[in-house]
Amino acid sequence: MEMMNNNMFNNNGCPKDCPPTYTECKPIESCSKQVVNQYHITKQPYVHTFVTEVVHHHILQNEFIPRYVTCEKHVNEPTQNTCGNLNNN
């Protein structure tokens, strides 16, 4: 086997005198998918009314409170004489 000279090889390590060979390959096809999520927010007012009803119950409860009243009467009665005569001295 003969030793080849370093000038006989190109940078790729192939002999310089060899013509380059091109091979046509089928194209590589790829596919990717990008999903974009969009959120559309619609504000819908929801009004709920809370009604508070206050019922006042008035209960009448009788309470016994005595009130004492004093009444005086002055009665003028005729004087009685022990002797029986009213006008005799």
TIVODO-800927 format. One record per residue (C-alpha): residue number from 1; residue in one letter; x, y, z. Coordinates in nm, 2 decimals. Last residue first. Layout:
% TIVODO-800927
@nr NUM, rest a, X X, Y Y, Z Z
...
END
This chain:
% TIVODO-800927
@nr 89, rest n, X -12.38, Y 7.87, Z 13.43
@nr 88, rest n, X -12.68, Y 7.74, Z 13.24
@nr 87, rest n, X -12.67, Y 7.72, Z 12.85
@nr 86, rest l, X -12.62, Y 7.35, Z 12.79
@nr 85, rest n, X -12.82, Y 7.21, Z 13.08
@nr 84, rest g, X -12.78, Y 6.83, Z 13.13
@nr 83, rest c, X -12.52, Y 6.85, Z 13.40
@nr 82, rest t, X -12.25, Y 6.67, Z 13.21
@nr 81, rest n, X -12.27, Y 6.94, Z 12.95
@nr 80, rest q, X -12.22, Y 6.82, Z 12.60
@nr 79, rest t, X -12.04, Y 7.02, Z 12.35
@nr 78, rest p, X -12.20, Y 7.02, Z 12.00
@nr 77, rest e, X -12.01, Y 6.84, Z 11.74
@nr 76, rest n, X -11.79, Y 7.01, Z 11.49
@nr 75, rest v, X -11.67, Y 6.75, Z 11.24
@nr 74, rest h, X -11.33, Y 6.78, Z 11.09
@nr 73, rest k, X -11.26, Y 6.54, Z 10.82
@nr 72, rest e, X -10.92, Y 6.42, Z 10.71
@nr 71, rest c, X -10.83, Y 6.22, Z 10.39
@nr 70, rest t, X -10.52, Y 6.02, Z 10.35
@nr 69, rest v, X -10.43, Y 5.89, Z 10.00
@nr 68, rest y, X -10.24, Y 5.58, Z 9.94
@nr 67, rest r, X -10.13, Y 5.51, Z 9.58
@nr 66, rest p, X -10.09, Y 5.14, Z 9.50
@nr 65, rest i, X -9.90, Y 5.05, Z 9.19
@nr 64, rest f, X -10.03, Y 4.74, Z 9.02
@nr 63, rest e, X -9.86, Y 4.69, Z 8.68
@nr 62, rest n, X -10.05, Y 4.62, Z 8.37
@nr 61, rest q, X -9.86, Y 4.47, Z 8.08
@nr 60, rest l, X -9.93, Y 4.60, Z 7.73
@nr 59, rest i, X -9.72, Y 4.42, Z 7.47
@nr 58, rest h, X -9.58, Y 4.61, Z 7.18
@nr 57, rest h, X -9.43, Y 4.39, Z 6.92
@nr 56, rest h, X -9.20, Y 4.56, Z 6.67
@nr 55, rest v, X -9.14, Y 4.38, Z 6.35
@nr 54, rest v, X -8.82, Y 4.46, Z 6.16
@nr 53, rest e, X -8.82, Y 4.33, Z 5.80
@nr 52, rest t, X -8.48, Y 4.29, Z 5.64
@nr 51, rest v, X -8.50, Y 4.26, Z 5.26
@nr 50, rest f, X -8.19, Y 4.12, Z 5.08
@nr 49, rest t, X -8.20, Y 4.23, Z 4.71
@nr 48, rest h, X -7.99, Y 4.03, Z 4.47
@nr 47, rest v, X -7.84, Y 4.22, Z 4.18
@nr 46, rest y, X -7.64, Y 4.02, Z 3.92
@nr 45, rest p, X -7.43, Y 4.24, Z 3.70
@nr 44, rest q, X -7.29, Y 4.06, Z 3.39
@nr 43, rest k, X -6.93, Y 4.13, Z 3.32
@nr 42, rest t, X -6.82, Y 3.98, Z 2.99
@nr 41, rest i, X -6.48, Y 3.82, Z 3.00
@nr 40, rest h, X -6.32, Y 3.70, Z 2.67
@nr 39, rest y, X -6.05, Y 3.45, Z 2.73
@nr 38, rest q, X -5.81, Y 3.38, Z 2.45
@nr 37, rest n, X -5.61, Y 3.06, Z 2.44
@nr 36, rest v, X -5.34, Y 3.05, Z 2.18
@nr 35, rest v, X -5.25, Y 2.70, Z 2.07
@nr 34, rest q, X -4.93, Y 2.66, Z 1.86
@nr 33, rest k, X -4.90, Y 2.36, Z 1.64
@nr 32, rest s, X -4.58, Y 2.22, Z 1.49
@nr 31, rest c, X -4.52, Y 2.03, Z 1.18
@nr 30, rest s, X -4.22, Y 1.87, Z 1.04
@nr 29, rest e, X -4.11, Y 1.78, Z 0.69
@nr 28, rest i, X -3.76, Y 1.65, Z 0.62
@nr 27, rest p, X -3.70, Y 1.69, Z 0.25
@nr 26, rest k, X -3.62, Y 1.37, Z 0.05
@nr 25, rest c, X -3.26, Y 1.33, Z 0.00
@nr 24, rest e, X -3.05, Y 1.43, Z -0.30
@nr 23, rest t, X -2.70, Y 1.29, Z -0.28
@nr 22, rest y, X -2.41, Y 1.51, Z -0.38
@nr 21, rest t, X -2.08, Y 1.35, Z -0.45
@nr 20, rest p, X -1.77, Y 1.57, Z -0.44
@nr 19, rest p, X -1.51, Y 1.47, Z -0.70
@nr 18, rest c, X -1.21, Y 1.28, Z -0.56
@nr 17, rest d, X -0.88, Y 1.43, Z -0.66
@nr 16, rest k, X -0.84, Y 1.61, Z -0.33
@nr 15, rest p, X -0.87, Y 1.29, Z -0.12
@nr 14, rest c, X -1.11, Y 1.33, Z 0.16
@nr 13, rest g, X -1.00, Y 1.43, Z 0.51
@nr 12, rest n, X -1.24, Y 1.72, Z 0.53
@nr 11, rest n, X -0.96, Y 1.98, Z 0.51
@nr 10, rest n, X -0.84, Y 1.84, Z 0.17
@nr 9, rest f, X -0.62, Y 1.54, Z 0.12
@nr 8, rest m, X -0.34, Y 1.50, Z -0.14
@nr 7, rest n, X -0.12, Y 1.75, Z 0.02
@nr 6, rest n, X -0.07, Y 1.52, Z 0.31
@nr 5, rest n, X 0.11, Y 1.26, Z 0.08
@nr 4, rest m, X -0.03, Y 0.92, Z 0.04
@nr 3, rest m, X 0.16, Y 0.62, Z 0.15
@nr 2, rest e, X 0.13, Y 0.34, Z -0.09
@nr 1, rest m, X 0.00, Y 0.00, Z 0.00
END
